[in-house]
Amino acid sequence: MRVLRVALDLPLHRLFDYVVESASPDDIGLRVRVPFGRGEKLGVIVEVLAESDWPLEQLKPAIEILRDLLPLPADFFRLCQFASAYYQAALGEVIMQALPVGLKRLDPPTRRNARASRPSVALAPPALTQEQTIAVAAVDPAAGFSAHLLHGVTGSGKTEVYLRLVERALADGKQVLLLVPEINLTPQLEGRVRSRFPDAGVVSLHSELAEAARERNWRAAFSGEASIVLGTRLSIFTPMPRLGLIVVDEEHDASFKQQDGMRYSARDVAVFRAHQLGIPVLLGSATPSLETWANAQSKRYNLITLLERANPEASLPAIHILDTRKMVLQEGVGAPLVAAIKERLARGEQSLVFLNRRGYSPVLACPACGWVSRCTRCAANMVLHLADKRLRCHHCGCEHRIPKACPTCGNQDIHPFGRGTQRLEGWLQETFPEARVLRVDRDSVKSRKQWEVMLDRIHGGEADILVGTQMLAKGHDFPKLTLVGVLGADSALFAADWRAPERLFAQLMQVAGRAGRAELKGEVQIQTQYPDHPLFASLVKHDYPGFAAEQLKEREQAGFPPYAFQAVLRAEAPEMADAIAFLKTAAAMPLIGEHENIMIYDPVPMKLARLANLERGQLLAESYSRPALQAFLPLWREAIEGIKSPSKLRWHIEVDPLEF
């Protein structure tokens, strides 16, 4: 009789023991069906023991060890153990979250064999610029672990550097993991990768794949049949037996941070995984996160720079800051931008008007009584989507029909206030009736297939004016796009979130980079009421290093990351009083006094204090020492688990939070 120690998909920091007639250490990493409560669960064997801490007669027998898959490897378990310890997540939750849904089902469907796609003819690579040649040479896989930051201006050919490094890794018989922040960035990159490496076997892993397709692709990566895996954040945990290179594109993007379930940073896990395996990791961005930039400045990461655009006939766009205090705006658009769009239409070139606010209007309001379209489930307004005739909350998804009159006073003269992409699209179509206006946001593009169709239309010249949100801000190359106009940039300049300037600069620099990527000259017009703000001065000069230096100086003075390390305890409950009371109990625990390097701040409501009918509060723990914070958190978590709280209260700890 042997004992199986099993990890189950539960938010419990413990493993479960089951007995089985025969098993060996070779079974570690296999999935197993076990009884749990009144039902069954699927888990993963993490240990095979001769005896248990519990009497054998108290242990239930395992139902079946599944042998349809090779055991998960030791490096996969080490990666999951790191994520569990660092992010204060249950090991079972980490392991099971890393598996595709089909491998976690008790009743798996009939599976087809995993096959990696293989086109027939490889495209010849373009010639490298001198900067690209130096960048490729700087990443030496023979040197073991090394972390590199590839800081290249938009259009500098970072992707070509990635592909040359992939080529070298494949020649060495290695696998490559390419991470992108969003599904919508995968079509163009996936097309380039497949066409360059038709014999390598390329698979993609992201949430929009059907369950069966995701499992097939995961199996292809796990078996080694697929040599290149292109995926979003969860693919960082994909077991790959010959992994030799990890690339994280747009490493600054907040989408790499998981915001529910196990909360982790795929970028940071990528660096740990590369260190664990002794392989290089390359982080690429035109606007690196300040944490990554600080690591490069301190020589923890090797800094590689691309200062020129890869196309010798292309140059960085000229950026103009327009003072809206001195102009009359029509639907938020000033006369200089209108004139610039007319010029592009006359020349047969494309323009992009960027407004990072989808819908028709941010709010519907009654001028008589002051009623506004607030969400009944959240501390947020419902956005007017006129095309769908709906009011929609962008936080919880709640929807209502547009009322014909004010629900409070009956006034039928209710108005939309502010503007979103739908309203801007309509105005542009009226202003430029001869132009083909195309709106690109999450309302017009809801699937990858729709996104690919939209990209084909843009590349095919079927659009003269693009109206877009951040979906168009990065990773896309439109040769005929020569003008970018930015509306509504001021809202982030004075936000309470201390990360807001960093995000705004990255967003504006990325969207500006869409202009003039071929031989046609590019121009960017940014409308603002604060033209003298230092952020805009850095933008005009394309000076990310200068902007980053000033931001890091401010953060060091304020004691913010990367000069401090943070974790947030969050609680949500039907009543805010319950959430705050729970957090106060956690803040008053005696063990906090035993850790003098830890600072605990007062409990406060979250910025979005109510979400989906739950009131949300938070408590910040901070230290100037990462080891001190990591030593404190598991002890604190164990103590918090002992707090008696209302049955409907839920809590979690998030390490290195991005949102407050």
TORSE-388075 format. One line per field, with one value per residue (C-alpha): x, y, z; residue number from 1; residue in three letters. Coordinates in steps of 0.001 Angstrom, whole numbers, plus 500000, padded with zeros to 6 digits. Layout:
residues N
X: (X,...) .
Y: (Y,...) .
Z: (Z,...) .
gufi: (NUM,...) .
fiba: (ALA,...) .
end
This chain:
residues 660
X: (500000,501376,500316,499739,500113,497839,497459,493830,492416,491386,492399,493706,497373,497547,497935,495722,496760,495141,496070,496648,497660,500769,502604,506194,508101,507748,504052,504848,503374,500537,496906,494735,490995,490228,487094,486461,483457,480450,481990,485244,488085,491013,494402,498115,500421,503242,504689,504567,505129,505431,503317,501221,501022,497469,496527,496130,492650,491485,492658,490391,491641,492435,490024,492353,495814,495563,498419,497315,499931,503585,504263,504639,508381,510349,511089,507340,506826,509690,508140,504732,506280,507980,504716,502868,505407,505957,502352,500812,498695,497822,500118,497176,495599,498832,499381,495814,495454,498467,496742,494279,490629,490416,493063,491145,487826,486591,484808,487321,486073,487586,490890,492614,496369,498258,499612,501603,500854,503494,503202,505193,507569,509764,510053,513543,514491,515183,518670,519452,520402,523645,521704,519741,522937,524452,521232,521158,524830,524251,522056,524344,522517,525837,526337,523441,520907,520870,518109,518055,515932,515506,514530,513684,511719,508487,509245,512871,512487,512312,510270,513025,515491,513131,512911,516692,517071,514323,516171,519360,517533,515860,519237,520450,517499,515706,512104,511084,508306,507063,504767,502474,500154,496935,495250,494825,498594,498982,497661,500410,503193,501898,501757,505358,506579,504784,506017,509614,509743,507425,509159,509419,505867,504152,501249,499379,497955,495394,491930,490029,491037,488388,488947,490022,492370,494016,494609,496039,498434,499446,500145,502230,504354,504627,505664,508233,506487,505897,509178,507595,504808,503170,500896,499451,500313,499129,501359,504379,503606,503478,505917,508404,511127,513668,512956,515970,514674,511859,510793,508316,507035,505588,506861,505473,501859,499564,497875,500792,499469,496704,494015,491914,492437,496173,497457,500875,503047,503872,506842,508392,507637,509355,512538,512442,511809,514750,516976,515756,516562,519772,518553,518249,515102,514506,512076,511134,509398,509538,508399,509659,508060,509953,510760,512424,514176,515566,516883,518621,520107,521460,522996,520791,519485,521568,520280,520094,518896,517476,517357,516460,513566,514391,513081,515833,513199,511116,511702,510091,506923,506865,504784,502837,501121,497912,496640,492874,492406,492956,490604,486964,486332,483703,482939,486321,488236,490134,490480,494193,493362,490406,492701,495356,492788,491631,495233,495613,492343,493515,496794,495143,496757,495228,494552,493971,491938,492713,490215,490601,486924,484579,480822,478870,479105,480539,477258,473585,472238,469143,469739,466499,467171,470803,470150,473037,473185,474973,475439,473231,475928,479103,480469,480686,478603,476934,478236,475806,476132,473795,474317,473129,470523,471989,473497,476447,478790,482356,483302,480691,478942,475504,473218,469928,467837,468177,465328,462905,462678,464527,463793,463765,461706,460212,461982,462192,465017,467923,471327,474599,477563,481123,482117,483264,484432,480888,479969,483288,482807,479423,480747,483723,481425,479245,482270,484048,481180,483533,485796,485536,485524,486338,485914,488193,487367,486111,482527,483283,485894,484745,486714,490046,488414,486720,490067,491812,489078,489471,493248,492800,490449,492932,495883,493759,493107,489410,489584,490609,490022,490435,488756,490351,491121,494280,493598,495324,498036,500731,502174,500546,502189,500003,502247,499711,498950,500634,498531,497614,495358,494972,491901,491219,494799,494531,492483,495543,497861,496659,495176,495486,497181,500922,501426,499152,501920,503925,500876,499908,503408,503563,500126,500856,504296,502879,499981,502262,504474,501746,502428,505036,506358,507132,508572,505675,506351,504319,502714,501107,498783,498004,495253,495637,494773,498215,500716,503519,503368,506838,505371,504527,508000,509512,507025,507909,511588,510812,512819,511800,515103,514637,511026,511944,514785,512434,509752,512244,513600,510071,509371,512604,511731,508214,509326,507288,508248,510800,512329,509784,507955,504243,501457,497762,495229,491809,488410,485002,481619,478001,478630,481703,481655,482304,485196,486831,486324,488051,490961,491297,491569,494294,496131,496100,497677,500507,502912,503135,505036,507587,508537,509937,510734,507040,504714,500949,498700,495099,492271,490540,487919,489291,489153,486229,484655,481685,481872,479188,477205,480223,481877,485668,488331,492093,495063,498606,501681,505024,508715,511982,513250,511755,513108,511599,508189,508367,509268,506325,503558,503122,502980,500461,498377,498228,497115,494468,493073,492151,490004,486294,484461,481000,480271,479966,483232,486086,489709,493022,496583,498078,501859,503344,499919,499381,495842,494525) .
Y: (500000,503442,506988,509584,513236,515126,518784,519767,522889,524509,527811,525813,525824,522087,518845,515767,512173,509117,505451,503262,499630,500292,503390,504487,507807,507636,508442,511906,514413,512189,513199,511190,510886,511025,511170,514557,515276,513711,513832,513433,515725,515533,516321,515928,513610,515609,512881,509091,508098,504911,506380,509427,511827,510522,506966,504855,503723,507369,507864,507304,505243,507011,506078,505995,507174,508575,507504,509055,511793,511769,512932,516668,517387,518433,521932,522512,521689,523977,526811,526227,526037,529393,530988,529475,530760,534201,535044,533374,531060,527458,525019,523010,526164,527055,523584,523061,526588,525901,522931,523303,522770,519455,517913,518929,517369,514131,513359,514388,514414,512221,513775,514054,513737,516983,518398,521592,523642,523507,525755,524748,527539,529685,533399,534831,537104,540782,542205,543330,546880,547425,547959,544741,542787,544029,543190,539603,539096,540414,537433,534436,531190,529487,531835,530281,532512,536138,538742,541348,544433,545256,548928,549886,552824,551953,550535,549726,546048,544406,541557,540795,540544,538073,536001,535838,534648,532084,530905,530397,528545,526196,525501,524401,522010,524160,525276,528925,530588,533934,535847,538652,540633,540369,537932,540705,541003,537367,537300,539404,537918,534383,534886,536095,533260,530556,531893,532147,528738,526413,523255,524152,523477,526593,526570,529354,529285,531853,532025,532451,529019,526316,523826,520998,523217,524599,521101,519891,522832,522354,518667,519545,521900,519411,516538,518694,518361,522115,524023,527498,528454,531842,532713,535109,535212,531762,530053,530940,527775,525484,522587,522437,519766,521627,525247,527367,530944,533071,536344,538745,541303,544605,543613,546793,545871,545489,542518,540361,540717,538253,540089,537186,533648,533229,536785,536718,538631,536520,538780,538216,534483,534390,535827,533263,530400,531449,531619,528204,526621,528572,530132,533702,535785,538851,541586,543930,547322,550842,552034,549554,549368,551486,548363,546773,550014,550326,546757,547642,550819,548871,546266,543420,543259,543814,546875,546597,549646,550231,553976,554053,552674,549515,550896,553265,555443,555751,558211,558850,560943,564607,565089,568338,569344,571307,573678,573144,576199,578324,576583,575732,572007,570109,566802,567111,567652,570871,572644,571700,567994,568405,570149,567456,564711,566569,566669,562911,562238,564333,562385,558965,558301,556934,558735,557372,559284,557745,557931,555342,555335,552982,553374,556422,558439,557795,558651,559445,562215,564266,568049,568591,566530,565488,561759,559903,556368,554719,550975,549368,546794,548915,552284,553286,554854,552844,553752,554613,552290,553924,551403,548590,550782,549708,551117,548892,548706,548084,546662,544004,543651,544694,545957,547872,549302,553018,554665,556816,559255,560037,557236,559787,562752,561569,564222,563007,565382,563240,563738,561887,563695,563230,561166,557684,556055,555449,559125,560188,557755,559245,562808,561978,560295,563422,565751,563688,562050,560979,559080,555470,555575,552386,552027,549539,548773,545881,546554,546286,543510,540764,537783,537013,536185,539605,541191,539434,540608,544157,544059,542813,545716,548246,546772,546499,550246,549907,552568,556225,557197,554808,555521,553353,552591,551018,547946,549898,551423,548770,546021,546940,548121,550110,551521,554096,555468,558886,560836,560072,562411,561839,563010,562894,562407,564775,562550,560550,563510,564222,560862,559608,556451,557090,554735,556840,558999,555891,554290,557464,557994,554377,554599,557863,556760,553469,555024,557732,554969,553830,556884,557020,553466,553308,555879,558300,560882,560613,563270,563066,565696,565440,567697,568867,571652,571275,571703,572658,569407,567733,564474,566083,567627,564141,562824,565493,564509,560758,560768,557723,557595,561195,560605,557381,559082,561787,559271,557042,560038,560910,557319,557056,560232,558948,555422,553773,550664,549749,551261,549538,546220,545911,543438,544200,542341,542795,541867,542008,541552,542669,545403,547647,547634,543883,544192,547032,545243,542146,544248,546042,542682,541640,544932,544512,541055,540745,539125,542407,543912,541118,542274,545762,546087,545787,548783,548197,551061,551738,549865,551921,551283,550416,553003,551092,550485,548455,545812,543287,543954,543514,546251,546156,547303,546922,547050,547810,546040,547497,546972,548306,544707,542066,539169,540751,541059,537510,536165,538025,537218,533446,533965,536769,534702,531769,534107,535704,532256,531960,535110,534426,536374,536561,533618,535812,537674,536767,537858,537447,538716,540233,540635,543446,544993,547213,548336,549980) .
Z: (500000,498978,499805,497089,498051,495667,494691,494069,492480,495775,497410,500387,501327,501873,499951,500320,500999,499387,499430,496400,496075,494021,492845,492330,492256,488461,488963,490341,487892,486691,487085,489431,490100,493799,495996,497567,499738,498058,494613,492748,491765,489421,490940,490279,492223,493828,496087,496486,500128,502123,504924,505778,508685,509028,510046,506884,507899,507766,504173,501200,498259,494991,492218,489206,488158,484613,482360,479055,479452,480403,483984,484431,484728,487809,486467,486064,489757,490789,488771,490370,493842,493256,492099,495064,497602,496080,495234,498318,496174,496993,495173,493858,492491,490654,489195,488040,486643,484432,482757,479874,480762,478921,481182,484308,483326,484829,481554,478862,475258,472561,471621,468292,468092,468680,465443,465141,462033,459307,456220,453156,452129,454356,453638,453382,456288,455622,456032,459571,460426,462306,465555,465049,464349,467617,469476,468205,469083,472621,473577,474065,474919,475708,478655,480593,482298,481207,481305,478558,478001,474313,474331,470782,469444,467661,464222,465086,464228,467630,466118,463618,466507,468175,464989,464538,468120,467524,464424,466426,469213,466705,465085,468527,468842,471430,471906,472171,474171,472806,475152,474003,476298,474292,471937,469369,468996,467990,464375,462777,464903,464445,460682,460588,462795,460801,457473,458696,460383,458441,459641,463317,464387,465755,468215,469971,473491,474581,476119,472850,471588,471803,474615,472295,470272,473396,474741,471410,471284,474924,474289,471215,473314,476177,473905,472099,468716,468669,468806,469035,471430,470988,473875,476401,480107,481235,478667,480822,482816,479747,480254,477344,477485,475303,476225,475305,474989,476415,474768,476394,473887,475160,478603,480190,479408,482422,480705,481846,485404,486292,488272,489560,490797,491277,490883,489256,486797,483734,482979,486398,486311,482889,484394,487213,484780,482608,485701,486833,483446,482823,479546,478215,478574,476422,477487,474648,474708,473344,476769,479394,482818,485314,487351,484317,483369,486903,486666,483406,484868,487846,485442,486710,483146,480034,478161,474365,472440,468967,468382,464671,462682,460747,457450,456225,454538,457722,460529,463879,463552,464451,467618,468051,471292,470652,473348,473426,475657,472560,470150,469627,469690,467724,469436,471114,467863,467143,463794,463301,463515,461131,458632,458982,458300,455164,453931,454362,452581,449655,449508,449853,453244,456423,459714,463203,465791,469169,472023,474750,475690,473893,473635,472516,475706,479186,480863,480247,482473,483225,483328,485296,488423,488086,487581,485921,484567,487477,487623,490259,491040,490937,492013,488354,485616,482876,479429,476653,473639,471156,468344,470610,472343,475685,478843,479749,482733,481574,484979,485758,482381,483674,480876,480633,477842,477312,479269,477290,480183,483398,485909,488725,487489,484191,482103,478510,477627,478891,477259,476738,478312,477108,474105,473229,470020,468715,469001,467475,464594,463774,463844,461638,459111,458996,458757,456077,454128,451347,453771,454861,458669,460546,464308,466080,469722,471826,470731,467014,467392,469759,468475,466928,463589,463525,464380,461494,459109,460436,459927,456362,455629,457016,455119,451992,452010,452820,455548,455346,458980,461890,465207,467840,471449,472841,470664,467880,470041,469789,467687,464357,461164,458750,455963,454735,458210,458477,460974,464581,466540,470285,472212,475947,477144,480126,482417,483520,484123,487655,488632,492201,490865,490998,488045,485806,484227,483319,481700,479860,478463,477282,475696,473885,472718,471448,469548,468159,466833,464440,462231,459470,459691,455949,453539,454174,456883,460059,462230,465678,467166,470872,472194,475783,478196,479801,476946,479354,481316,481426,480143,476813,476548,476771,474217,471667,471948,471949,475153,477160,479134,480295,481285,483108,484999,486315,487271,489088,490972,492136,493149,495108,497003,497709,498603,495818,493800,492579,495745,497982,497813,498333,498947,499323,501428,499854,501240,499602,501223,500734,503355,503442,507239,507266,504824,506782,510120,508713,507440,510778,512533,510092,510668,514446,514626,517178,514709,512774,515683,515385,511870,512256,508544,507628,507430,507539,506456,507462,505697,502999,500310,496876,494110,492598,495991,494753,492042,491120,494327,496592,498663,498425,500872,500969,503306,502118,503494,502469,503067,501696,501679,499382,501529,504649,502968,501627,505077,506626,504127,504700,508465,508046,505625,508055,510840,508599,507773,511450,511506,511934,509274,507672,505386,502286,502863,500503,500768,498982,499105,495962,495743,493613,492893,489866,490678,493849) .
gufi: (1,2,3,4,5,6,7,8,9,10,11,12,13,14,15,16,17,18,19,20,21,22,23,24,25,26,27,28,29,30,31,32,33,34,35,36,37,38,39,40,41,42,43,44,45,46,47,48,49,50,51,52,53,54,55,56,57,58,59,60,61,62,63,64,65,66,67,68,69,70,71,72,73,74,75,76,77,78,79,80,81,82,83,84,85,86,87,88,89,90,91,92,93,94,95,96,97,98,99,100,101,102,103,104,105,106,107,108,109,110,111,112,113,114,115,116,117,118,119,120,121,122,123,124,125,126,127,128,129,130,131,132,133,134,135,136,137,138,139,140,141,142,143,144,145,146,147,148,149,150,151,152,153,154,155,156,157,158,159,160,161,162,163,164,165,166,167,168,169,170,171,172,173,174,175,176,177,178,179,180,181,182,183,184,185,186,187,188,189,190,191,192,193,194,195,196,197,198,199,200,201,202,203,204,205,206,207,208,209,210,211,212,213,214,215,216,217,218,219,220,221,222,223,224,225,226,227,228,229,230,231,232,233,234,235,236,237,238,239,240,241,242,243,244,245,246,247,248,249,250,251,252,253,254,255,256,257,258,259,260,261,262,263,264,265,266,267,268,269,270,271,272,273,274,275,276,277,278,279,280,281,282,283,284,285,286,287,288,289,290,291,292,293,294,295,296,297,298,299,300,301,302,303,304,305,306,307,308,309,310,311,312,313,314,315,316,317,318,319,320,321,322,323,324,325,326,327,328,329,330,331,332,333,334,335,336,337,338,339,340,341,342,343,344,345,346,347,348,349,350,351,352,353,354,355,356,357,358,359,360,361,362,363,364,365,366,367,368,369,370,371,372,373,374,375,376,377,378,379,380,381,382,383,384,385,386,387,388,389,390,391,392,393,394,395,396,397,398,399,400,401,402,403,404,405,406,407,408,409,410,411,412,413,414,415,416,417,418,419,420,421,422,423,424,425,426,427,428,429,430,431,432,433,434,435,436,437,438,439,440,441,442,443,444,445,446,447,448,449,450,451,452,453,454,455,456,457,458,459,460,461,462,463,464,465,466,467,468,469,470,471,472,473,474,475,476,477,478,479,480,481,482,483,484,485,486,487,488,489,490,491,492,493,494,495,496,497,498,499,500,501,502,503,504,505,506,507,508,509,510,511,512,513,514,515,516,517,518,519,520,521,522,523,524,525,526,527,528,529,530,531,532,533,534,535,536,537,538,539,540,541,542,543,544,545,546,547,548,549,550,551,552,553,554,555,556,557,558,559,560,561,562,563,564,565,566,567,568,569,570,571,572,573,574,575,576,577,578,579,580,581,582,583,584,585,586,587,588,589,590,591,592,593,594,595,596,597,598,599,600,601,602,603,604,605,606,607,608,609,610,611,612,613,614,615,616,617,618,619,620,621,622,623,624,625,626,627,628,629,630,631,632,633,634,635,636,637,638,639,640,641,642,643,644,645,646,647,648,649,650,651,652,653,654,655,656,657,658,659,660) .
fiba: (MET,ARG,VAL,LEU,ARG,VAL,ALA,LEU,ASP,LEU,PRO,LEU,HIS,ARG,LEU,PHE,ASP,TYR,VAL,VAL,GLU,SER,ALA,SER,PRO,ASP,ASP,ILE,GLY,LEU,ARG,VAL,ARG,VAL,PRO,PHE,GLY,ARG,GLY,GLU,LYS,LEU,GLY,VAL,ILE,VAL,GLU,VAL,LEU,ALA,GLU,SER,ASP,TRP,PRO,LEU,GLU,GLN,LEU,LYS,PRO,ALA,ILE,GLU,ILE,LEU,ARG,ASP,LEU,LEU,PRO,LEU,PRO,ALA,ASP,PHE,PHE,ARG,LEU,CYS,GLN,PHE,ALA,SER,ALA,TYR,TYR,GLN,ALA,ALA,LEU,GLY,GLU,VAL,ILE,MET,GLN,ALA,LEU,PRO,VAL,GLY,LEU,LYS,ARG,LEU,ASP,PRO,PRO,THR,ARG,ARG,ASN,ALA,ARG,ALA,SER,ARG,PRO,SER,VAL,ALA,LEU,ALA,PRO,PRO,ALA,LEU,THR,GLN,GLU,GLN,THR,ILE,ALA,VAL,ALA,ALA,VAL,ASP,PRO,ALA,ALA,GLY,PHE,SER,ALA,HIS,LEU,LEU,HIS,GLY,VAL,THR,GLY,SER,GLY,LYS,THR,GLU,VAL,TYR,LEU,ARG,LEU,VAL,GLU,ARG,ALA,LEU,ALA,ASP,GLY,LYS,GLN,VAL,LEU,LEU,LEU,VAL,PRO,GLU,ILE,ASN,LEU,THR,PRO,GLN,LEU,GLU,GLY,ARG,VAL,ARG,SER,ARG,PHE,PRO,ASP,ALA,GLY,VAL,VAL,SER,LEU,HIS,SER,GLU,LEU,ALA,GLU,ALA,ALA,ARG,GLU,ARG,ASN,TRP,ARG,ALA,ALA,PHE,SER,GLY,GLU,ALA,SER,ILE,VAL,LEU,GLY,THR,ARG,LEU,SER,ILE,PHE,THR,PRO,MET,PRO,ARG,LEU,GLY,LEU,ILE,VAL,VAL,ASP,GLU,GLU,HIS,ASP,ALA,SER,PHE,LYS,GLN,GLN,ASP,GLY,MET,ARG,TYR,SER,ALA,ARG,ASP,VAL,ALA,VAL,PHE,ARG,ALA,HIS,GLN,LEU,GLY,ILE,PRO,VAL,LEU,LEU,GLY,SER,ALA,THR,PRO,SER,LEU,GLU,THR,TRP,ALA,ASN,ALA,GLN,SER,LYS,ARG,TYR,ASN,LEU,ILE,THR,LEU,LEU,GLU,ARG,ALA,ASN,PRO,GLU,ALA,SER,LEU,PRO,ALA,ILE,HIS,ILE,LEU,ASP,THR,ARG,LYS,MET,VAL,LEU,GLN,GLU,GLY,VAL,GLY,ALA,PRO,LEU,VAL,ALA,ALA,ILE,LYS,GLU,ARG,LEU,ALA,ARG,GLY,GLU,GLN,SER,LEU,VAL,PHE,LEU,ASN,ARG,ARG,GLY,TYR,SER,PRO,VAL,LEU,ALA,CYS,PRO,ALA,CYS,GLY,TRP,VAL,SER,ARG,CYS,THR,ARG,CYS,ALA,ALA,ASN,MET,VAL,LEU,HIS,LEU,ALA,ASP,LYS,ARG,LEU,ARG,CYS,HIS,HIS,CYS,GLY,CYS,GLU,HIS,ARG,ILE,PRO,LYS,ALA,CYS,PRO,THR,CYS,GLY,ASN,GLN,ASP,ILE,HIS,PRO,PHE,GLY,ARG,GLY,THR,GLN,ARG,LEU,GLU,GLY,TRP,LEU,GLN,GLU,THR,PHE,PRO,GLU,ALA,ARG,VAL,LEU,ARG,VAL,ASP,ARG,ASP,SER,VAL,LYS,SER,ARG,LYS,GLN,TRP,GLU,VAL,MET,LEU,ASP,ARG,ILE,HIS,GLY,GLY,GLU,ALA,ASP,ILE,LEU,VAL,GLY,THR,GLN,MET,LEU,ALA,LYS,GLY,HIS,ASP,PHE,PRO,LYS,LEU,THR,LEU,VAL,GLY,VAL,LEU,GLY,ALA,ASP,SER,ALA,LEU,PHE,ALA,ALA,ASP,TRP,ARG,ALA,PRO,GLU,ARG,LEU,PHE,ALA,GLN,LEU,MET,GLN,VAL,ALA,GLY,ARG,ALA,GLY,ARG,ALA,GLU,LEU,LYS,GLY,GLU,VAL,GLN,ILE,GLN,THR,GLN,TYR,PRO,ASP,HIS,PRO,LEU,PHE,ALA,SER,LEU,VAL,LYS,HIS,ASP,TYR,PRO,GLY,PHE,ALA,ALA,GLU,GLN,LEU,LYS,GLU,ARG,GLU,GLN,ALA,GLY,PHE,PRO,PRO,TYR,ALA,PHE,GLN,ALA,VAL,LEU,ARG,ALA,GLU,ALA,PRO,GLU,MET,ALA,ASP,ALA,ILE,ALA,PHE,LEU,LYS,THR,ALA,ALA,ALA,MET,PRO,LEU,ILE,GLY,GLU,HIS,GLU,ASN,ILE,MET,ILE,TYR,ASP,PRO,VAL,PRO,MET,LYS,LEU,ALA,ARG,LEU,ALA,ASN,LEU,GLU,ARG,GLY,GLN,LEU,LEU,ALA,GLU,SER,TYR,SER,ARG,PRO,ALA,LEU,GLN,ALA,PHE,LEU,PRO,LEU,TRP,ARG,GLU,ALA,ILE,GLU,GLY,ILE,LYS,SER,PRO,SER,LYS,LEU,ARG,TRP,HIS,ILE,GLU,VAL,ASP,PRO,LEU,GLU,PHE) .
end
